[in-house]
Amino acid sequence: MSHKVLVIEDEPTLARLLSYNLSQEGYETTVIDHGGEGLQSALQHPFDLIILDIMLPGMNGFEVLNRLRQSGNRTPVIILTARNAEEEVVQGLKHGADDYITKPFGVAELLARVSAVLRRTQQEDMKPVETNEKVITAGELSIYPEKYEVILAGELVPLRPKEFEVLLYLVQRPGMVITRDDLMNVVWGFDYIGGQRTVDVHVSSLRKKLELGQESVQIESIRGVGYKLIMPRKPVSGQPMGK
């Protein structure tokens, strides 16, 4: 059964290029040239992947992506951005994009990224469900691996799946320096084509969401290497120690 890909792109030449090359690879492709109409199609029909341009009529790509994620739709999304538009890449990842391609791009790169995202998604769907998992606690932070939920000071913290996986990997290795490459390989997979900026964006977002707790974990940057998770300090007791 072929994968279904939704292309939301209003530039006719690029849309035809995407549709043609994806179809040649066996993908079932739907092309829509309007942001709002693309969003409705994504919400109403099951797709395996969405390729989403940022500059669209009716509704820009960021708004489309944001509304998709707010609705609970987890279809993987690859955004199309202009070359050297780092702000677009960062904003897209923050809104829940799974990968990005900068224009202009080659056919080989396009197909490689599509294949990698679909493969990662399929692998995640096939992971066996573990039972009897215990909650992981660190200060005011409670992590439920089985449910992908994080509670901080009694409040649910809304984390995207990759943010959750980054946090889980770090909290299971407190005090250890974890390189960006380690996080990239474990969370995104060895075949992920994106750069280490993806890791930095997710860690930055995590920090902001965790700073509400007075006794939350801290993610420390190790310049030129990666990150280290610092556990909250235990309160010092005023009681004298026994001899």
Phi and psi in degrees as a GROMACS rama.xvg file:
@    title "Ramachandran Plot"
@    xaxis  label "Phi"
@    yaxis  label "Psi"
@TYPE xy
-77.8804  151.208  SER-2
-75.2137  143.598  HIS-3
-98.4872  123.832  LYS-4
-118.983  128.321  VAL-5
-100.14  122.987  LEU-6
-106.839  118.019  VAL-7
-108.842  98.0507  ILE-8
-151.368  128.058  GLU-9
-97.6108  -8.19559  ASP-10
-84.6238  112.644  GLU-11
-56.3402  -44.2821  PRO-12
-63.9628  -45.5497  THR-13
-66.5564  -39.7858  LEU-14
-60.9106  -43.2739  ALA-15
-64.9147  -39.7188  ARG-16
-62.0036  -45.9356  LEU-17
-62.907  -48.3506  LEU-18
-61.3132  -45.1065  SER-19
-62.1194  -50.3417  TYR-20
-69.7691  -35.7938  ASN-21
-67.3032  -40.8986  LEU-22
-64.6824  -37.5358  SER-23
-62.5131  -27.9414  GLN-24
-88.2866  1.46838  GLU-25
96.1229  5.97206  GLY-26
-82.387  143.936  TYR-27
-89.0601  112.166  GLU-28
-111.746  135.043  THR-29
-118.214  130.89  THR-30
-115.208  129.447  VAL-31
-131.106  137.415  ILE-32
-106.79  19.2728  ASP-33
-138.428  134.49  HIS-34
-60.1341  -51.2046  GLY-35
-63.1201  -41.8529  GLY-36
-67.9237  -35.8678  GLU-37
-64.029  -40.6039  GLY-38
-62.1168  -46.257  LEU-39
-60.9937  -41.5794  GLN-40
-64.0773  -41.1274  SER-41
-65.0969  -33.3338  ALA-42
-80.7339  -27.3068  LEU-43
-95.9116  -21.2757  GLN-44
-126.818  147.337  HIS-45
-79.9668  121.249  PRO-46
-121.35  153.058  PHE-47
-90.716  -20.3256  ASP-48
-160.269  145.722  LEU-49
-123.009  128.677  ILE-50
-104.316  118.717  ILE-51
-125.383  119.419  LEU-52
-77.5799  155.169  ASP-53
-83.9783  -47.0244  ILE-54
-88.1606  105.231  MET-55
-134.636  150.199  LEU-56
-74.151  148.997  PRO-57
85.7374  -49.2373  GLY-58
-159.773  125.248  MET-59
-73.6478  166.222  ASN-60
-60.7427  -34.9936  GLY-61
-62.8798  -41.8881  PHE-62
-68.6898  -39.8059  GLU-63
-58.3849  -48.7139  VAL-64
-63.0385  -43.9886  LEU-65
-61.9962  -43.3881  ASN-66
-68.7576  -35.3085  ARG-67
-59.2473  -50.2873  LEU-68
-68.8399  -36.4319  ARG-69
-64.745  -29.2939  GLN-70
-79.661  -7.52019  SER-71
92.8307  2.05528  GLY-72
-73.6555  122.74  ASN-73
-110.161  17.3642  ARG-74
-56.7886  129.099  THR-75
-61.3369  141.637  PRO-76
-127.186  130.811  VAL-77
-108.951  122.329  ILE-78
-93.4636  148.715  ILE-79
-103.31  123.284  LEU-80
-128.354  161.419  THR-81
-73.7972  150.372  ALA-82
-60.4672  139.095  ARG-83
68.5113  13.7873  ASN-84
-94.237  71.0838  ALA-85
-62.7962  -35.262  GLU-86
-61.9039  -36.9574  GLU-87
-65.4003  -42.5275  GLU-88
-61.1343  -48.8159  VAL-89
-61.3285  -46.2355  VAL-90
-64.3852  -39.7609  GLN-91
-63.3257  -43.1267  GLY-92
-65.8579  -37.9753  LEU-93
-64.9148  -31.5268  LYS-94
-82.4468  -4.724  HIS-95
110.881  14.7395  GLY-96
-68.2201  149.765  ALA-97
-93.3135  -25.3968  ASP-98
-163.97  176.325  ASP-99
-147.185  155.364  TYR-100
-131.401  131.271  ILE-101
-93.2031  137.526  THR-102
-90.5716  142.466  LYS-103
-77.2377  155.677  PRO-104
-136.284  160.422  PHE-105
-89.9217  157.616  GLY-106
-61.5353  -40.9627  VAL-107
-61.2923  -42.0746  ALA-108
-64.6504  -44.4441  GLU-109
-55.9213  -52.0838  LEU-110
-66.1654  -34.7001  LEU-111
-66.5146  -42.2888  ALA-112
-68.5827  -41.6661  ARG-113
-60.2119  -47.4487  VAL-114
-62.4774  -41.7334  SER-115
-65.4663  -43.5055  ALA-116
-64.7808  -43.9113  VAL-117
-64.6785  -39.3878  LEU-118
-65.5625  -43.5728  ARG-119
-63.0998  -41.4381  ARG-120
-63.0775  -41.7603  THR-121
-65.6432  -39.8127  GLN-122
-64.5534  -40.0286  GLN-123
-66.0196  -38.1694  GLU-124
-68.166  -25.7477  ASP-125
-91.1367  -3.77027  MET-126
-62.9122  131.425  LYS-127
-66.6613  145.012  PRO-128
-79.8128  124.02  VAL-129
-89.0018  139.399  GLU-130
-109.082  164.63  THR-131
58.9851  31.8674  ASN-132
-73.5729  140.58  GLU-133
-95.4601  150.41  LYS-134
-70.1293  140.998  VAL-135
-99.0576  123.572  ILE-136
-116.265  144.77  THR-137
-150.423  100.541  ALA-138
63.2653  -124.621  GLY-139
-85.3177  2.25506  GLU-140
-97.2424  129.489  LEU-141
-124.44  126.245  SER-142
-117.375  128.948  ILE-143
-112.671  93.3366  TYR-144
-57.2805  -37.5437  PRO-145
-68.5244  -33.022  GLU-146
-101.611  -2.36545  LYS-147
55.5109  43.3614  TYR-148
-120.035  145.499  GLU-149
-130.381  128.641  VAL-150
-114.627  127.793  ILE-151
-124.289  118.314  LEU-152
52.6388  39.5165  ALA-153
84.2087  -1.47391  GLY-154
-113.754  139.583  GLU-155
-70.3675  129.057  LEU-156
-98.9356  117.913  VAL-157
-76.5817  100.423  PRO-158
-108.698  142.534  LEU-159
-73.3238  157.408  ARG-160
-52.3227  -43.1628  PRO-161
-70.6504  -34.6131  LYS-162
-62.5382  -42.5823  GLU-163
-61.0432  -44.9895  PHE-164
-66.2148  -36.6903  GLU-165
-63.1749  -47.9902  VAL-166
-61.1801  -45.0388  LEU-167
-61.0721  -43.4363  LEU-168
-63.9448  -40.718  TYR-169
-70.3537  -42.513  LEU-170
-70.6169  -21.5585  VAL-171
-80.9217  -6.14348  GLN-172
-134.512  56.4396  ARG-173
-61.3639  136.083  PRO-174
82.9752  -10.4768  GLY-175
-89.185  141.794  MET-176
-81.6186  119.56  VAL-177
-108.425  122.567  ILE-178
-74.482  159.615  THR-179
-61.3597  -37.3917  ARG-180
-62.451  -40.3325  ASP-181
-59.726  -49.5173  ASP-182
-62.799  -41.5549  LEU-183
-60.0544  -46.2156  MET-184
-69.7241  -40.635  ASN-185
-74.0741  -44.4715  VAL-186
-86.5762  -42.1468  VAL-187
-100.09  -20.038  TRP-188
101.449  154.157  GLY-189
-65.7859  -24.0204  PHE-190
-92.858  7.92377  ASP-191
-68.965  131.444  TYR-192
-93.3855  -20.4007  ILE-193
-64.1181  165.994  GLY-194
-89.0218  177.347  GLY-195
-68.9562  -13.4459  GLN-196
-57.6708  -31.3163  ARG-197
-58.5933  -43.9996  THR-198
-62.5845  -46.5979  VAL-199
-60.8843  -39.6821  ASP-200
-63.2685  -44.2833  VAL-201
-68.1878  -38.6913  HIS-202
-66.5008  -42.0162  VAL-203
-60.1064  -42.6739  SER-204
-64.8551  -40.5306  SER-205
-59.6716  -45.3656  LEU-206
-56.8299  -45.3498  ARG-207
-63.5056  -36.2643  LYS-208
-78.4074  -19.6131  LYS-209
-98.5484  -7.36848  LEU-210
-80.5512  -0.425907  GLU-211
-75.0212  -26.6971  LEU-212
-82.4548  137.237  GLY-213
-73.4933  -26.631  GLN-214
-122.148  44.6554  GLU-215
-88.9278  163.94  SER-216
-69.4817  158.769  VAL-217
-121.078  139.704  GLN-218
-105.508  110.48  ILE-219
-94.916  134.93  GLU-220
-82.6109  132.675  SER-221
-107.259  104.43  ILE-222
-53.7979  127.172  ARG-223
78.4722  -0.824386  GLY-224
-123.554  -65.1778  VAL-225
173.913  -127.827  GLY-226
-140.822  158.352  TYR-227
-139.022  134.893  LYS-228
-92.5696  126.849  LEU-229
-104.328  120.995  ILE-230
-74.2066  150.109  MET-231
-64.0619  143.915  PRO-232
-72.9736  138.344  ARG-233
-75.8785  140.792  LYS-234
-61.7631  141.37  PRO-235
-83.5496  124.644  VAL-236
-77.3365  144.051  SER-237
-85.0276  -5.04421  GLY-238
-76.1304  137.354  GLN-239
-68.4994  146.256  PRO-240
-76.8251  145.705  MET-241
-70.6083  150.607  GLY-242
